[in-house]
């Protein structure tokens, strides 16, 4: 990286710090820290959810698959969009209607304290593994282009995310996610445009790559896997606490639905653009390290200063995922364990302090896990296997419990332990067991499992738990006590929920977006003027950002003027 790149990265990190400081002023209670006071705009929650799904794994894992296998990587990521649209239609509004402060509060009501403990600690372990892998992936990408030791990179960037999440709470997470979305979108689209220009267009690309490169399925990623991947992410987006928190943080069920729809549409239309660089790079360079292919592709076309934006985008993607998980689990530990069990009379100030302590503690655990990822098989193996084997057994019972009155804590535990236990035995007990050698009586079975690992993971991790839940629904008699608790809770919260409809327009989120666009447009404009490579493209992007910021400024002014006029009119009528 050049000096302008390092300056760009420094300015970006400074911007994150400024957003955190501004957000800190709004974080005066645990409701503000962990639910944004239930006043987040739907578009901010939707973009935040979109960014929460993003991480450096997008570039390491899926960028590596795009470089190795081709267009199937795009299909894998569009599965997220289909899943998010389904969540918006069936689930998102119901989560908001519940009126709970955290998703863990629903688990406690529906499945009791035993269910809350079981779910919290198992999901916390899963997310520490998954997010740790994302932090590791970020370190891998940074070491590809910067003179950074992997361990130092993980520790430094992990500490930055922990700091702004700890200080600003969910408002900081939401606002930095929006900034990160802007940076990521601009730099990824810019890279794709420059890659296409350098290559001579799509036709030149399609004649060079292997025939299977443009197939929607390839290798171990077949149609059955894509179906299972879509179902898995329906349960992730619909029940994982980081996403549920976004549905809870908006004002009403309609806004929750719109946030999920925005998330889904973004994932239907954008994957091709941000996976173009490794796809095109494969046609130019064969035999590259697939985990570093994305960064090598970007480095080959981005002008000085803009490469710093790419590093910022990579950090943005991972920071969004890490900060979201830190915030939601710190909220659970603060609200549903510390306050509910240890100190029911804790003041709001005390709860904010405890929440920040838990944020730091969880951040340290994530950094440690990231450093251990290479010993667990690398990022791709860890991410895909964890999601395939753990997600549905853990999340399906919770989501099922939103609508069913029959299942309870016993069914939750049976489904989770049975599915995960069988999955572990088949995936790691037989398929990769060094004691099963050729000629052993289990050799054929182990070989079959190894050759069909993805299909086995979908069968055991997705189909089996759903069949078990259907069985409980059909054959279990009576109503679980937790369902009655939830119904009573909804009745008690109904009046409060109606009160959220009448909040006025909050200009804070929109102004943060506006100033972020102005700042980024101005910096890109300066880089375009001073640089020579790709000057026209860079200046065009800069002008578009400034124009978009100006449009948003005008919209804010019109809304505020209209609200002030309505207030004066109401006073006159009174």
C-alpha positions, 0 to 999 in steps of 0.5 A: 500500500502507498502513503495515500492508502494509509492516509485513507485508512487512518481517516476512515478509522477516525470517522468511526471514532467520531461516530462512536463519540456522537452516538455515546451522547445518545446512549444513556440507558440500556434501552438505547445501548441495546435497542436504539430506544426502539426508534431506528429507521427501517432503512438503517436497520435493513442496511445494518442487517445486510452488513451484519451478514457481510464479513471478511469471510465474504472475500476470503471464503466466497471470494475464494470459491468464486476464484476456484469454482466460478459463478456458483459463489454468486448463487450461494450468496443470493440464497441470503436474499431469498431467505431474507424476503421470506423472513420479512413476509413471515417473521420480522413483524412478529418479532417487533410486535412482541415488544421485548427488549432483547430476543433473549427475553422472548426465549425466557418467556417461551422456554423458561430460564432453563431454555434461556441458559441452554440457548444463550450459551450454545449460541454464544459458543457458535457465534464466538467460533463464527465471528472469530473465523471472520476476524481471522479472515480479515487478518489474512486479507490484511497480511496479503497487502500490508506488512502486518503480522497476522496476530498483530492485525487481529489484535489491533482491529479487534480492539478498534471494533470493541472500543466503538461498540462499547462506547456507542452501543447499538446506535454506534453499531447502526450508524457505523454499519451505514458508513461501512455500507457506503464505503463497501458499496463504493469501493467494490463497485469501483473495483468491478468497473476497473476490472472489467475495463482492464479485461476488455469486457465480459465476452473476453472473460467467458472465452478464457475460463473453464466451461463449468466456471459459469455453471450455477452449481459446481463441485460439492455445491449442488442444488441440494446444498443451495436449497439447504443453504437457503433454509439455513439462512431463513433461520439465521436471519429470522432467529439469530439474535443479531438480526432479531435485534434489528427487527426489535429496534425499529418503531413498528411491525411494518418497519421491521418487515421493510428492513428485512425486505431491503436486506433481501433485495440487496442480497438478490442484486449485489452479489454478482458485482462484489464477486466480479473481481475474483471471477475476473482475476481467475481469467488473468492469473491461475494458481493464486492463493484463493483466500487472497484472490480478492485482494490481489485482484483489487490491488491489480487495478485500484489507484493509490489511495483507493486501495486504502478504501478497499482495506477500509471496506474489508474492515467494515464488513468484518467490523459490522458482523463483530460489533453486531454480535458483541452488542447483542450478546452484551445486551443479553448478559446485561439484561437477562443475566446480570439484571434478572439474576444478580441485581434486579435493582440496578440503575440505568447508569450501572447497566450501561457500565456492566454492558460495556464490561461484557462487551470488552470481555466478549471482545477478548474471547473473539480475538483469542478464537480468531488466533486459534482458527488455523488450528481448526481447519481454516475459515472456509471449513469452519464457517460452512460446517458450523452453519450447516450443523448448528444453525437449524438445530438451535434456531428452528425450535425458537422460531417454531416457538413464535407460532406453535403452542406445543413445543417447549424446552424439552423439545428444544433440547431434544432437537438440538442435541440429537441433530447436532450429535448425529451431525458431529458423529457423521461429519467428524466421527466417520468421515475424517477419522484417522482410525478408519483406514482402507479395508476397515469395515467402516471404510466404504461408509466413511468414504461416502460421507467424505465425498458427500460432506455438504449433502450430509450436513444439509440432511442432518443439520436441516432436514432432520431437525425440521422433521423432528419438529413436525413430529412433535407438532403432530403428536404432542398433546396440549399447550406448553406453558411458555406459549401462554406466557408469551400471549399474556406478555403481548397483551400487557405490551400492546399499549406501549407498542401503540405509543411507538407509532407517534414518534416524530422524525429523528434527523440523526441517522439521516444526517450521519449518512449525509455527512458520510457521503459528503466526506467520502465524496470529497476525499475521493474527489481529491484522490481523483484530482491528484492521481492519474490512474482511473481518474475519470471513474474515481471522479465520477464516483465522487460526484455521485456521492456528493450529489446523493448527499445533497439530495438527502440534505434536501429531503431532511430539510423538507421533512423537518419543515413539514413537521414544524408546520404541522406543530404550529398548525396544531398549536393554532387549533388548540 
